[in-house]
Amino acid sequence: MQHLVAPSLLSANFLQLEKDIQMVNRSQADMFHVDVMDGHFVPNISFGFSIIKQIKSVAEKPLDVHLMISEPDKYLQDFKEAGADWLSVHYETCQHLHRTIQQIRKLGMKPGVVVNPHNPVDLLQDILPDVDFVLLMSVNPGFGGQHFINNAFGRIAKLNKMRKERNPELLIEVDGGVDTSNAARLVHAGADILVAGSAVFKSDDPEKTISTLKKPT
C-alpha cells in the first residue's frame, strides 16, 4: 500500500478555510487531519463540533479527527454526528481504553490510539489488535509548527515490528514536524500516514508540497 498524506487543518488559513479545503480536495492528499484541543489536556483550544460539521460539508475526503481532550468518552457520539470518519484518542486520557475503542468502532468510525513522545510504544502491546491505526506524536501535542523529535524514527520502527505479530493490518500514522525533508525516512521506517500542517499550508505551493509528500525521494 502506498502511504497516505493527511494535511492538518490546524495550520490552514481560518479566514479562507473553505478555499484551503477545496485545495486539499483537488490535491493528491488522502484525508483531512482535524486536531481537537480542549485547553485542558493540551494548552490550546481548537475546533469544536460546529466547525467540524462545516468542514465536513465541503470536504470530499475522510475526516481524520485527533482528540487531544480529557474525558473523550463523553463526546464520541458528538464527533460521529459532526462528521468524523477516523477518530483517535490519547492513551494518556483513557482510563478504560479498550472500552473507548470498542465504542468508537460501534459508532461506525475507524478507531485509533495516540501516544505522546515520552511514552514507550510497548504500552500499546495489548490494544494493537483492537485498533485500526496508531498515531505516534513526533512533537509534544498542543501547537502546530513545532520541531520534529528525532526519536520518532526508532519508535516507528519498533511499532512496525510489534504490528507484524499483533495486527498486520494496523496503520502507523505520524504527526508533528513532518515535511518533505523527513517524509521518505518516515515511510522507510514504517509510517503509513503522514500528517503535515505547516509544511503544506505555509508553503508557496501547497498542492505541489502534498504531491512531494506522496512521492518522497
N, C-alpha and C positions, 0 to 999 in steps of 0.2 A: 504494500500500500504506500502510495506517495504521501508524504507528510502534509498536514493541514496548516493553514495560516488563519489566525483569528485576530484581526485588528481590534484593539481595545478602545472603545468609545470614550473612555475616561480622558483620553488625550485629544479628542475631537474638538472642533470649534463649536461651542454650545450655541453661539449666535447664528451658526449656519449648520445646525445639526442635520437637518434633512438633506442638505447638499452633500455633507460628508457620508451620510448613509447611502445615498444614491451612488457615490463614488465607489464605495465598497461593493454595492450591488453589481456594478459594472466590472469590477476588478476580478482577479483570479482568487481572491480570498474565499474561504470556505464557510465562514461563520462570523458572527459578531461576538466579541467578548464584552460583557457588561459587568463592571465591578460595582457591587453594592456595599457601601460602608455606612456604619451607624454612629460614628463618633464615640463609641464605647470600646468595642474590641480593637478598633484601629482609630488613630487620632485624626479622622477626617469624616466627612459626610458627603455622600454622592447620590446616585439615582434612587428615586422612590418608585412606587407602583405606577403612578400616572405617567411618568416619563417612559418607563419600560413599555407600557401599553402603546404610547405614541411611536416609540421606536419600532415596535412590532408591526404597527400599521403600515410602515414604509419598507421595512426590511424584507428582502426576498431570500434571505439565507437564515439558518437557525440562530437562535439567541443562546449563547453560552454564558449563563449567569453565575457569577462567582460571589458567594455570600461571605463578606467579611463582617459578620454581625454576631452579636451574642444572642443566644437562645433562638437559633434559626428555626427550630421545630414549630414555633408559633406562627410562622409565615409561609410555610411550604405551599399550602393551598393558594395563598395570595399570589405567589410568584408564578405558579402554574396558570392562574387566571390572567396574570399580566402578560404572559406570552413566553415564559422560559421553556426552552426545549431541552437544554442541558442545565443541570443545577448541581453546583458543588458547594460543599460545606467544609469548614475547617475542622481538622482533627481536634484542634485546641478548644473548640467551642461546644463540642457534643459530648454530653455525659453518657448517652446511650447511642453511640454512633451507628451500630447495626440497625437499630430501630429507625433511626432517621433515614438511613439509606433505603431501607425497605419502604418507607412511606413515600420517598421521592419516586421510586420506581412504580409504586402502586398508583401514583398520581399521573403516570404516563410520561415522566421525564427521564432522561438518562442521568443516573446518579454518579457523582464523583466526590472524592475526598481530597482536601488540600492540606499540605503540611508546610510549615514555616521553615526557613533555612536552618534554624538552630535545632530542630528535632530530627532524629535519625529516621531514615526510611524504614528501618526494621520495625518501627511501631505499627506499620501498616500491614505486616505479615498476615494477620488473621482476617483483615477486612478485604484484601485483594480479590478473593473470589466473588465478592458481592457487589463490586462497583464496576462501572464501565470505563472509568478513567481516573487517573491520579494527577492532580495539579501540583507540581513542585514549584514553590516560590523561589525565585532566584534573586529577589530583593526582600527586604522586610516590608510587609504589606502596609498600605495606608496612603501612599502617594505615588503618582506617576513620575517618570523621568529620573528614576534612581539608577545608580551604577550597578551593573551585574556583579553578583557574588560568585567567584570562580569555583567554589566548592560544588556548585550545581552540576558540573560535568561528572564528577565522581558519584554524586547522588543519583543521577540519571542512569549511569552505567550499573550501579548496584540494583536499582529498581528494575532495570531491564533483565537482570539475571533472576531476580525474585519472581517476576511475572511468568517466566518460562516454566516455572514449577507450579505456581499458584493460579495463574489466569492468563493463558497465552493470548487471549483476545483483548486484554487490557490495553488502553491507550495511555501514553505518558504525555502530559501537557506541561509546558514550561512558561512561566510568567514573570517578567521583570528584567529590564535591561536587555531584552532580545533585539538584535539588529542584524544588518547584513554582514557585520564583521564576525559574528559568532554563530550564525544560523547553521552553517554547514557542519561545524563541530558538534553542535547540539544534536542535529539529526544523526550524525555518525555515532554519537554516544547512545542513541536510542530514543530520542524525542520524536513523538508522532504529531504533536500540535504545538505550533509556535504562536504565542501571544505577543503582539507587538503594538505598542501605543505610540510613544513619541517618535520612534523610528519611522512610523508610517505617516502620522498626521503632521509632524513637524518637518517633513522632507519637502523638497521643491517639487517632486513628482511622486505623490503617494501611490498612484497605480503602478508606476514603474518599480517602486520600492517593494510593493506587495509581490509583483512578478519575480523580483530578485529573491525575495524570501522563499518563494515557491521552488525556485531552482538555484539554491546557493552553490557557490563554487568553492 
